[in-house]
Amino acid sequence: MIDSKIQHLCEKIHIHRWPKDSPIWDDLVQKELDDSINKNPNKKQVTINENTIQIENFEFTTLKKIGITVPFFKKECTLIFEGRFGSLFAHVHVTIRSENYVDVFTELTSWKNKVFPNDS
């Protein structure tokens, strides 16, 4: 269990349906995701609270396949995961650009290791 929630404003987030054999998203869901997150150039609020991730108005549960990376030559950290929002399945990429990107990486890795110790 983590002591408090983790919050960041994120520059780039991409959410898409995954796995491919999961239920198809209707056009309204895709439009809402594109308008509020995928194609929205504004920073988005991301809140991690133990085993859920809230991105703007979308809450992701049943998290798995969580990866955290620091790309070469960039001052950023990327969180990638699979999860559910409502009855739909998604694959999510969250990019956090920051001068303290290594601290963000450490914070996210610590969360993952505490809450999902068996997820590799």
N, C-alpha and C positions, 0 to 999 in steps of 0.2 A: 504494500500500500504506500502511495506517495503522500508526503505531508501536505502539499498544496497543489493547486492546479498550475499548469504551465500555460502561459499565454504569449503569443507573438502576433505581430502584424506581418502579414506575408505578402510579398510582391507578386508571386506567380504560383498559381494553383491550377492543376488540371485534374479533372475527374472524368473517368469514362467507364462504361459498362465492362465488367469483367467478372467471371470468366465469360467467354463468348457463348457458352451454352446456358447462361443465366437468362431470366426473363427479360424480354425486350423492354426498353424504356419508351414510354409514349412521348409524342412530340412536345407536350406541355412540360414534362419533367426535363427533357433535354434543353428546351428553351429557357426554363427557369435556371438551370445550372449554367448555361452559357451566359445568360444576361447577368446573373449575380456573381458568378465565380470565373468560369473558364475564359470568357472574353471580356471581363471587366478589368480595366487597367488600374483601378484603385486598389490600395492595400486592403486585405481581408483579415478579419479577426479569426485566429485559430486558438482554441482552448482545449487542452488535453486534461482530462479529469479521470485519473486512474485508468479505466478500460474503455473510455469513450473519447472520441475526438469530435468537437463541434467546430464546423467551418461555416461562418455566418449563420444561416438558418437551418443548416443541415447537420444532423447528429449521426455520426457513424459509430456503429456497435459491431460486435462479433469481429473484432480486429484480428488480423493474422498476416503472416508474411511481411513483417515490419522490417524495413531497412532504413538505415540512416547513413548518409554519405557526405563527404566533402569533396567536391570536384576539384581537379587540378586548376590552378591559375585563377580561381574565383574566390571572392570573400563571401561565401555562402555555404549553407548546409541544406540538404534535401532529405525530407522524410517521405518515404514511400510505404504504402500499406494497402491491404485489401480489407474491405469492410462492407457493412450493410447500412443503408439508410432507408427506414421503413421496410418494405418487403423487397427492395432492390439491392443488387450487389454492385460494387464499384471497386476500381483500382484508382488510387489517389496519389498524386505527386504534389508535395508542398515544398516550396523553395523559400528559405529565409535568408535574406541578404543582410549582413551585419558586419561591422568591424570586429565584433566579438564572436564570429562564427564558430570558433573552436569551443568557446564556452557553451554556445547553443548545442553543438554536437555532443558535448559532454553531458549536458542536462538531458537531452533526448535519449542518449544511450543509457544513462542511469535509470530513467523512467522505464525504458523498454526492458532492461535487465531485471528490474524489480517486479514489474507487473506481468511481463511475459518471459520468464526465465527460460522456457523451453522452446521459444520461437527463434529459429536460427535463420 
